[in-house]
């Protein structure tokens, strides 16, 4: 519930570790969803359902993960301002400027075909993770499968627009 860049640390071998589990202590071990009236978190990383309705679920973390993936892949900073706390402007910008392979090549001209495929996959994954409707976001299993090159049905629709 606090997946932001400052919560990801690297160990001596550059292996990422997730830190700052303070907010997750609110969540019971068997719970899959809960509601709160005290919305706390970092602008730009809070899922819309949490931000506007206080609804917390694993899909809230998927949203934050998607924002991180998009930031890392595009090299652009997600700046969630007070008027755009769920960073919909950032997401729209990625949709506009990273939609085709030609746009990706323009941003990363030295990419080989394998690198292009990896960046494209990360953009598709990131955009699917930040869907405004939480039930349209992939599970962590689907995300890992997609990163491992498997065909995952939830990404098929998003992938077709990326392959233009």
N, CA, C and O of each residue as an XYZ file, in Angstrom:
656
protein
N       0.805     -1.203      0.000
C       0.000      0.000      0.000
C       0.847      1.265      0.000
O       0.327      2.356      0.236
N       2.116      1.138     -0.255
C       2.964      2.324     -0.323
C       4.081      2.076     -1.339
O       5.251      2.357     -1.079
N       3.704      1.557     -2.473
C       4.680      1.223     -3.501
C       5.019      2.479     -4.303
O       4.309      2.857     -5.235
N       6.107      3.102     -3.918
C       6.605      4.320     -4.545
C       8.118      4.158     -4.705
O       8.705      3.284     -4.066
N       8.756      4.967     -5.532
C      10.202      4.793     -5.738
C      11.021      4.776     -4.453
O      11.972      4.001     -4.348
N      10.677      5.607     -3.477
C      11.472      5.655     -2.243
C      11.275      4.421     -1.362
O      12.007      4.238     -0.390
N      10.297      3.572     -1.688
C      10.073      2.337     -0.926
C      10.786      1.137     -1.545
O      10.665      0.017     -1.050
N      11.520      1.371     -2.615
C      12.257      0.291     -3.259
C      13.742      0.560     -3.065
O      14.291      1.535     -3.580
N      14.363     -0.311     -2.325
C      15.778     -0.177     -2.021
C      16.548     -1.245     -2.771
O      15.999     -2.290     -3.119
N      17.832     -0.977     -3.020
C      18.710     -1.947     -3.675
C      19.747     -2.433     -2.675
O      20.339     -1.644     -1.939
N      19.960     -3.758     -2.661
C      20.986     -4.283     -1.756
C      22.361     -4.186     -2.421
O      22.491     -3.589     -3.490
N      23.374     -4.762     -1.801
C      24.746     -4.675     -2.313
C      24.903     -5.290     -3.703
O      25.815     -4.924     -4.444
N      24.020     -6.220     -4.054
C      24.071     -6.864     -5.366
C      23.055     -6.285     -6.337
O      22.760     -6.898     -7.363
N      22.523     -5.122     -6.029
C      21.536     -4.421     -6.854
C      20.216     -5.185     -6.979
O      19.490     -5.026     -7.960
N      19.916     -6.003     -5.990
C      18.641     -6.723     -5.970
C      17.628     -5.826     -5.255
O      17.874     -5.403     -4.126
N      16.492     -5.531     -5.899
C      15.522     -4.641     -5.265
C      14.830     -5.296     -4.071
O      14.541     -6.492     -4.077
N      14.574     -4.488     -3.060
C      13.857     -4.914     -1.865
C      12.764     -3.882     -1.608
O      13.005     -2.678     -1.695
N      11.573     -4.355     -1.293
C      10.476     -3.440     -0.988
C      10.486     -3.166      0.511
O      10.551     -4.091      1.322
N      10.422     -1.889      0.870
C      10.456     -1.463      2.265
C       9.203     -0.651      2.594
O       8.374     -0.399      1.720
N       9.075     -0.256      3.818
C       7.992      0.594      4.304
C       6.627     -0.073      4.152
O       5.825      0.276      3.285
N       6.403     -1.030      5.020
C       5.130     -1.756      5.018
C       4.153     -1.187      6.044
O       3.199     -1.865      6.426
N       4.377      0.049      6.495
C       3.549      0.647      7.537
C       2.060      0.612      7.248
O       1.283      0.191      8.104
N       1.642      1.042      6.068
C       0.217      1.070      5.740
C      -0.369     -0.325      5.576
O      -1.554     -0.526      5.839
N       0.428     -1.281      5.150
C      -0.103     -2.628      4.914
C      -0.486     -3.331      6.207
O      -1.212     -4.325      6.176
N      -0.014     -2.834      7.336
C      -0.378     -3.445      8.618
C      -1.862     -3.277      8.923
O      -2.403     -3.979      9.778
N      -2.518     -2.358      8.234
C      -3.959     -2.180      8.404
C      -4.736     -3.363      7.839
O      -5.874     -3.620      8.231
N      -4.116     -4.063      6.931
C      -4.760     -5.129      6.176
C      -4.610     -6.450      6.909
O      -3.490     -6.848      7.229
N      -5.714     -7.142      7.183
C      -5.652     -8.456      7.805
C      -5.110     -9.484      6.830
O      -5.231     -9.313      5.617
N      -4.522    -10.539      7.341
C      -3.879    -11.542      6.498
C      -4.841    -12.190      5.501
O      -4.444    -12.497      4.377
N      -6.071    -12.398      5.885
C      -7.049    -13.058      5.019
C      -7.898    -12.072      4.225
O      -8.716    -12.490      3.406
N      -7.721    -10.776      4.451
C      -8.528     -9.784      3.761
C      -8.059     -9.595      2.329
O      -6.863     -9.651      2.042
N      -9.016     -9.372      1.430
C      -8.670     -9.067      0.045
C      -9.072     -7.650     -0.316
O      -8.614     -7.101     -1.318
N      -9.945     -7.052      0.520
C     -10.385     -5.687      0.248
C     -10.919     -5.068      1.525
O     -11.504     -5.757      2.361
N     -10.714     -3.756      1.677
C     -11.267     -3.033      2.808
C     -11.455     -1.574      2.425
O     -11.020     -1.148      1.356
N     -12.093     -0.820      3.282
C     -12.350      0.600      3.036
C     -11.803      1.423      4.190
O     -11.735      0.960      5.329
N     -11.413      2.659      3.873
C     -10.923      3.578      4.886
C     -11.420      4.985      4.557
O     -11.689      5.305      3.399
N     -11.538      5.811      5.579
C     -11.875      7.212      5.355
C     -10.618      8.076      5.446
O     -10.637      9.248      5.070
N      -9.534      7.498      5.944
C      -8.262      8.211      6.074
C      -7.338      7.837      4.922
O      -6.464      6.982      5.071
N      -7.533      8.476      3.782
C      -6.720      8.188      2.610
C      -5.354      8.839      2.783
O      -5.243     10.059      2.910
N      -4.315      8.003      2.786
C      -2.944      8.481      2.926
C      -2.097      7.811      1.850
O      -2.310      6.647      1.511
N      -1.155      8.546      1.329
C      -0.273      7.990      0.318
C       0.364      9.100     -0.494
O       0.162     10.284     -0.222
N       1.125      8.710     -1.480
C       1.835      9.659     -2.318
C       1.032      9.970     -3.569
O       0.549      9.070     -4.257
N       0.897     11.271     -3.853
C       0.226     11.677     -5.088
C       0.918     11.028     -6.279
O       2.145     10.960     -6.349
N       0.106     10.559     -7.204
C       0.640      9.948     -8.412
C       0.745      8.439     -8.340
O       0.960      7.792     -9.364
N       0.600      7.862     -7.158
C       0.735      6.417     -7.010
C      -0.512      5.776     -6.400
O      -0.586      4.554     -6.268
N      -1.481      6.596     -6.036
C      -2.699      6.075     -5.414
C      -3.727      5.726     -6.487
O      -4.025      6.530     -7.371
N      -4.256      4.522     -6.388
C      -5.282      4.074     -7.326
C      -6.539      4.924     -7.143
O      -6.855      5.337     -6.027
N      -7.254      5.186     -8.238
C      -8.452      6.026     -8.144
C      -9.486      5.523     -7.132
O     -10.092      6.330     -6.428
N      -9.697      4.207     -7.048
C     -10.705      3.686     -6.116
C     -10.307      3.914     -4.659
O     -11.168      4.061     -3.790
N      -9.013      3.943     -4.399
C      -8.540      4.237     -3.054
C      -8.649      5.738     -2.786
O      -9.145      6.164     -1.742
N      -8.186      6.511     -3.729
C      -8.164      7.957     -3.584
C      -9.563      8.549     -3.402
O      -9.765      9.414     -2.550
N     -10.519      8.088     -4.194
C     -11.845      8.704     -4.187
C     -12.894      7.972     -3.360
O     -13.891      8.575     -2.961
N     -12.687      6.669     -3.092
C     -13.680      5.919     -2.319
C     -13.094      5.241     -1.082
O     -13.829      4.618     -0.315
N     -11.793      5.354     -0.882
C     -11.158      4.718      0.268
C     -11.092      3.208      0.166
O     -10.889      2.530      1.174
N     -11.264      2.663     -1.046
C     -11.264      1.209     -1.244
C      -9.837      0.710     -1.449
O      -9.125      1.159     -2.347
N      -9.440     -0.229     -0.592
C      -8.088     -0.784     -0.630
C      -8.175     -2.250     -1.049
O      -8.987     -3.009     -0.519
N      -7.330     -2.641     -2.005
C      -7.251     -4.045     -2.406
C      -5.876     -4.287     -3.001
O      -5.073     -3.363     -3.129
N      -5.609     -5.526     -3.360
C      -4.331     -5.821     -4.016
C      -4.225     -5.070     -5.337
O      -3.120     -4.796     -5.805
N      -5.357     -4.737     -5.940
C      -5.340     -4.002     -7.202
C      -4.829     -2.569     -7.014
O      -4.398     -1.933     -7.976
N      -4.876     -2.061     -5.778
C      -4.284     -0.751     -5.488
C      -2.775     -0.822     -5.674
O      -2.168      0.099     -6.220
N      -2.169     -1.920     -5.217
C      -0.730     -2.109     -5.395
C      -0.371     -2.327     -6.861
O       0.685     -1.886     -7.314
N      -1.241     -3.001     -7.599
C      -1.000     -3.207     -9.035
C      -0.963     -1.856     -9.743
O      -0.144     -1.640    -10.636
N      -1.855     -0.946     -9.341
C      -1.871      0.404     -9.916
C      -0.523      1.090     -9.670
O       0.083      1.632    -10.594
N      -0.069      1.060     -8.431
C       1.214      1.689     -8.084
C       2.371      1.039     -8.843
O       3.275      1.726     -9.319
N       2.334     -0.283     -8.952
C       3.361     -0.998     -9.712
C       3.368     -0.537    -11.162
O       4.433     -0.340    -11.748
N       2.194     -0.365    -11.739
C       2.100      0.122    -13.114
C       2.729      1.490    -13.285
O       3.419      1.745    -14.271
N       2.491      2.370    -12.326
C       3.105      3.700    -12.385
C       4.628      3.593    -12.351
O       5.322      4.284    -13.097
N       5.141      2.724    -11.482
C       6.597      2.533    -11.402
C       7.154      1.981    -12.712
O       8.193      2.436    -13.192
N       6.464      1.002    -13.284
C       6.912      0.412    -14.551
C       6.944      1.480    -15.644
O       7.898      1.547    -16.419
N       5.916      2.305    -15.706
C       5.865      3.357    -16.726
C       6.962      4.388    -16.517
O       7.578      4.837    -17.483
N       7.218      4.772    -15.264
C       8.284      5.728    -14.990
C       9.649      5.171    -15.389
O      10.444      5.852    -16.037
N       9.909      3.932    -14.998
C      11.204      3.318    -15.297
C      11.382      3.151    -16.807
O      12.452      3.438    -17.343
N      10.349      2.694    -17.480
C      10.447      2.414    -18.917
C      10.565      3.686    -19.740
O      11.361      3.746    -20.677
N       9.780      4.704    -19.402
C       9.790      5.932    -20.204
C      10.888      6.897    -19.781
O      11.296      7.761    -20.557
N      11.367      6.748    -18.548
C      12.352      7.698    -18.036
C      11.716      9.027    -17.664
O      12.422      9.995    -17.380
N      10.395      9.083    -17.663
C       9.675     10.309    -17.331
C       9.164     10.233    -15.900
O       8.839      9.153    -15.407
N       9.093     11.372    -15.239
C       8.658     11.433    -13.847
C       7.153     11.607    -13.770
O       6.573     12.484    -14.411
N       6.546     10.762    -12.981
C       5.125     10.858    -12.685
C       4.981     11.903    -11.585
O       5.377     11.668    -10.443
N       4.427     13.029    -11.920
C       4.247     14.103    -10.937
C       2.769     14.236    -10.617
O       2.044     14.963    -11.297
N       2.327     13.543     -9.594
C       0.933     13.634     -9.185
C       0.700     14.916     -8.416
O       1.011     15.001     -7.228
N       0.159     15.899     -9.082
C      -0.134     17.168     -8.426
C      -1.440     17.048     -7.654
O      -2.195     16.094     -7.844
N      -1.702     18.003     -6.795
C      -2.905     17.926     -5.961
C      -4.182     17.863     -6.790
O      -5.171     17.281     -6.344
N      -4.184     18.446     -7.981
C      -5.384     18.368     -8.821
C      -5.420     17.102     -9.675
O      -6.433     16.832    -10.320
N      -4.356     16.334     -9.696
C      -4.292     15.090    -10.480
C      -3.601     14.025     -9.637
O      -2.563     13.495    -10.032
N      -4.169     13.714     -8.483
C      -3.510     12.862     -7.497
C      -3.311     11.422     -7.956
O      -2.423     10.739     -7.444
N      -4.113     10.940     -8.910
C      -3.902      9.576     -9.399
C      -3.126      9.581    -10.717
O      -3.029      8.552    -11.386
N      -2.574     10.737    -11.088
C      -1.661     10.900    -12.240
C      -2.275     10.493    -13.574
O      -1.593      9.900    -14.410
N      -3.524     10.795    -13.782
C      -4.162     10.459    -15.059
C      -3.510     11.230    -16.209
O      -3.484     10.730    -17.334
N      -2.981     12.436    -15.958
C      -2.293     13.188    -17.016
C      -1.019     12.466    -17.453
O      -0.705     12.417    -18.642
N      -0.300     11.918    -16.505
C       0.908     11.145    -16.816
C       0.542      9.934    -17.673
O       1.209      9.646    -18.666
N      -0.512      9.235    -17.288
C      -0.964      8.053    -18.038
C      -1.374      8.455    -19.457
O      -1.025      7.769    -20.418
N      -2.101      9.546    -19.593
C      -2.509     10.023    -20.930
C      -1.293     10.353    -21.786
O      -1.267     10.062    -22.982
N      -0.289     10.961    -21.165
C       0.941     11.289    -21.881
C       1.633     10.022    -22.390
O       2.121      9.998    -23.520
N       1.679      8.985    -21.577
C       2.292      7.723    -22.014
C       1.476      7.118    -23.156
O       2.038      6.635    -24.139
N       0.147      7.146    -23.021
C      -0.715      6.642    -24.107
C      -0.412      7.362    -25.416
O      -0.333      6.730    -26.470
N      -0.242      8.680    -25.355
C      -0.021      9.478    -26.560
C       1.373      9.302    -27.148
O       1.526      9.173    -28.363
N       2.382      9.298    -26.296
C       3.767      9.375    -26.769
C       4.519      8.057    -26.815
O       5.655      8.016    -27.288
N       3.916      6.986    -26.339
C       4.576      5.687    -26.319
C       3.675      4.618    -26.907
O       3.792      3.449    -26.543
N       2.789      4.989    -27.798
C       1.751      4.103    -28.305
C       2.216      3.163    -29.414
O       1.654      2.081    -29.578
N       3.225      3.556    -30.170
C       3.655      2.730    -31.299
C       5.138      2.379    -31.182
O       5.892      3.019    -30.448
N       5.528      1.364    -31.912
C       6.944      0.970    -31.919
C       7.807      2.091    -32.484
O       8.949      2.271    -32.062
N       7.266      2.842    -33.435
C       8.016      3.962    -34.017
C       8.321      5.024    -32.952
O       9.414      5.590    -32.921
N       7.343      5.283    -32.086
C       7.559      6.256    -31.019
C       8.609      5.749    -30.026
O       9.424      6.529    -29.532
N       8.589      4.466    -29.740
C       9.575      3.890    -28.826
C      10.966      3.976    -29.446
O      11.925      4.338    -28.765
N      11.083      3.650    -30.720
C      12.375      3.730    -31.413
C      12.881      5.168    -31.420
O      14.080      5.405    -31.273
N      11.971      6.131    -31.591
C      12.356      7.542    -31.567
C      12.955      7.910    -30.203
O      13.919      8.672    -30.133
N      12.384      7.368    -29.121
C      12.865      7.664    -27.770
C      14.151      6.902    -27.451
O      15.030      7.419    -26.760
N      14.257      5.658    -27.962
C      15.416      4.800    -27.721
C      15.967      4.304    -29.055
O      15.766      3.142    -29.406
N      16.665      5.171    -29.811
C      17.107      4.805    -31.161
C      18.111      3.652    -31.236
O      18.244      3.031    -32.291
N      18.809      3.356    -30.157
C      19.826      2.301    -30.213
C      19.279      0.915    -29.852
O      20.040     -0.050    -29.776
N      17.974      0.812    -29.629
C      17.392     -0.488    -29.257
C      17.464     -1.487    -30.405
O      17.174     -1.155    -31.555
N      17.855     -2.713    -30.076
C      17.736     -3.781    -31.051
C      16.311     -4.333    -30.970
O      15.505     -3.850    -30.175
N      16.005     -5.324    -31.775
C      14.629     -5.826    -31.815
C      14.200     -6.451    -30.497
O      13.036     -6.339    -30.114
N      15.124     -7.110    -29.794
C      14.804     -7.692    -28.493
C      14.511     -6.592    -27.462
O      13.557     -6.694    -26.691
N      15.331     -5.556    -27.458
C      15.119     -4.437    -26.535
C      13.811     -3.723    -26.817
O      13.100     -3.323    -25.896
N      13.500     -3.565    -28.090
C      12.238     -2.937    -28.484
C      11.056     -3.758    -27.976
O      10.070     -3.211    -27.481
N      11.169     -5.051    -28.104
C      10.115     -5.954    -27.631
C       9.939     -5.837    -26.109
O       8.814     -5.846    -25.610
N      11.044     -5.728    -25.383
C      10.979     -5.615    -23.927
C      10.359     -4.290    -23.492
O       9.517     -4.262    -22.594
N      10.771     -3.197    -24.126
C      10.199     -1.894    -23.785
C       8.715     -1.881    -24.112
O       7.901     -1.405    -23.321
N       8.368     -2.402    -25.274
C       6.961     -2.464    -25.678
C       6.143     -3.269    -24.664
O       5.048     -2.857    -24.282
N       6.673     -4.412    -24.231
C       5.968     -5.247    -23.250
C       5.780     -4.477    -21.936
O       4.712     -4.543    -21.328
N       6.798     -3.761    -21.507
C       6.688     -2.998    -20.257
C       5.661     -1.874    -20.371
O       4.922     -1.616    -19.420
N       5.605     -1.205    -21.517
C       4.596     -0.152    -21.713
C       3.200     -0.762    -21.670
O       2.304     -0.219    -21.023
N       3.011     -1.886    -22.354
C       1.702     -2.563    -22.355
C       1.326     -2.975    -20.933
O       0.193     -2.754    -20.505
N       2.260     -3.567    -20.204
C       1.999     -3.999    -18.833
C       1.671     -2.797    -17.950
O       0.677     -2.804    -17.223
N       2.506     -1.773    -18.018
C       2.289     -0.586    -17.189
C       0.940      0.058    -17.433
O       0.236      0.416    -16.489
N       0.577      0.208    -18.707
C      -0.712      0.828    -19.024
C      -1.884     -0.028    -18.571
O      -2.910      0.501    -18.144
N      -1.742     -1.334    -18.658
C      -2.821     -2.213    -18.191
C      -2.946     -2.129    -16.666
O      -4.053     -2.186    -16.132
N      -1.832     -1.997    -15.976
C      -1.845     -1.911    -14.515
C      -2.506     -0.629    -14.011
O      -3.058     -0.611    -12.911
N      -2.455      0.438    -14.802
C      -3.012      1.717    -14.348
C      -4.395      1.992    -14.935
O      -4.826      3.143    -15.005
N      -5.081      0.944    -15.351
C      -6.470      1.101    -15.780
C      -7.252      1.762    -14.649
O      -7.063      1.417    -13.482
N      -8.120      2.700    -14.982
C      -8.910      3.385    -13.962
C      -9.847      2.419    -13.230
O     -10.081      2.569    -12.031
N     -10.376      1.444    -13.941
C     -11.244      0.439    -13.315
C     -10.384     -0.711    -12.810
O      -9.688     -1.364    -13.587
N     -10.436     -0.952    -11.512
C      -9.541     -1.958    -10.922
C      -9.757     -3.359    -11.461
O      -8.806     -4.139    -11.523
N     -10.981     -3.705    -11.853
C     -11.236     -5.060    -12.356
C     -10.651     -5.287    -13.748
O     -10.682     -6.414    -14.242
N     -10.121     -4.250    -14.392
C      -9.460     -4.399    -15.689
C      -7.949     -4.559    -15.556
O      -7.252     -4.766    -16.549
N      -7.444     -4.462    -14.327
C      -6.003     -4.593    -14.105
C      -5.620     -6.066    -14.014
O      -6.414     -6.894    -13.568
N      -4.403     -6.389    -14.438
C      -3.952     -7.786    -14.366
C      -3.555     -8.187    -12.954
O      -3.275     -7.339    -12.107
N      -3.536     -9.474    -12.720
C      -3.019     -9.987    -11.447
C      -1.500     -9.985    -11.512
O      -0.926     -9.855    -12.593
N      -0.853    -10.127    -10.381
C       0.610    -10.188    -10.364
C       1.103    -11.417    -11.123
O       2.169    -11.374    -11.737
N       0.349    -12.505    -11.089
C       0.715    -13.714    -11.837
C       0.719    -13.416    -13.337
O       1.639    -13.819    -14.049
N      -0.315    -12.705    -13.820
C      -0.382    -12.337    -15.239
C       0.787    -11.429    -15.628
O       1.355    -11.566    -16.712
N       1.138    -10.506    -14.740
C       2.243     -9.589    -15.019
C       3.556    -10.357    -15.147
O       4.314    -10.140    -16.092
N       3.818    -11.237    -14.213
C       5.058    -12.027    -14.251
C       5.074    -12.915    -15.499
O       6.104    -13.026    -16.163
N       3.946    -13.545    -15.820
C       3.878    -14.371    -17.027
C       4.185    -13.539    -18.268
O       4.934    -13.987    -19.136
N       3.622    -12.341    -18.364
C       3.869    -11.471    -19.521
C       5.341    -11.070    -19.582
O       5.938    -11.064    -20.659
N       5.922    -10.738    -18.447
C       7.347    -10.387    -18.421
C       8.222    -11.563    -18.837
O       9.306    -11.369    -19.387
N       7.755    -12.777    -18.575
C       8.496    -13.976    -18.976
C       8.193    -14.411    -20.404
O       8.612    -15.485    -20.837
N       7.456    -13.567    -21.137
C       7.216    -13.835    -22.551
C       6.045    -14.749    -22.854
O       5.864    -15.161    -24.000
N       5.253    -15.070    -21.854
C       4.099    -15.933    -22.100
C       2.952    -15.111    -22.669
O       2.866    -13.902    -22.455
N       2.086    -15.780    -23.387
C       0.887    -15.131    -23.919
C      -0.148    -15.097    -22.801
O      -0.509    -16.133    -22.243
N      -0.625    -13.885    -22.478
C      -1.573    -13.694    -21.389
C      -2.800    -12.984    -21.956
O      -2.684    -11.858    -22.440
N      -3.982    -13.625    -21.906
C      -5.185    -13.061    -22.527
C      -5.521    -11.625    -22.111
O      -5.961    -10.844    -22.955
N      -5.331    -11.258    -20.862
C      -5.704     -9.908    -20.424
C      -4.904     -8.826    -21.151
O      -5.350     -7.681    -21.232
N      -3.736     -9.172    -21.676
C      -2.902     -8.199    -22.374
C      -3.134     -8.196    -23.883
O      -2.647     -7.301    -24.573
N      -3.858     -9.164    -24.404
C      -4.026     -9.271    -25.852
C      -4.627     -8.019    -26.467
O      -4.134     -7.548    -27.492
N      -5.672     -7.469    -25.876
C      -6.310     -6.269    -26.415
C      -5.349     -5.083    -26.389
O      -5.262     -4.332    -27.360
N      -4.625     -4.913    -25.274
C      -3.688     -3.804    -25.160
C      -2.533     -3.969    -26.131
O      -2.037     -2.979    -26.670
N      -2.097     -5.197    -26.364
C      -0.937     -5.447    -27.223
C      -1.214     -5.071    -28.664
O      -0.311     -4.598    -29.353
N      -2.419     -5.264    -29.137
C      -2.684     -5.004    -30.553
C      -2.495     -3.542    -30.904
O      -2.011     -3.236    -31.993
N      -2.865     -2.620    -30.009
C      -2.660     -1.209    -30.320
C      -1.174     -0.860    -30.278
O      -0.749      0.074    -30.958
N      -0.380     -1.584    -29.499
C       1.045     -1.321    -29.386
C       1.827     -1.842    -30.600
O       2.964     -1.422    -30.818
N       1.253     -2.726    -31.373
C       1.999     -3.358    -32.443
C       1.813     -2.677    -33.789
O       2.137     -3.255    -34.826
N       1.297     -1.465    -33.782
C       1.106     -0.737    -35.041
C       2.406     -0.324    -35.656
O       2.417      0.297    -36.719
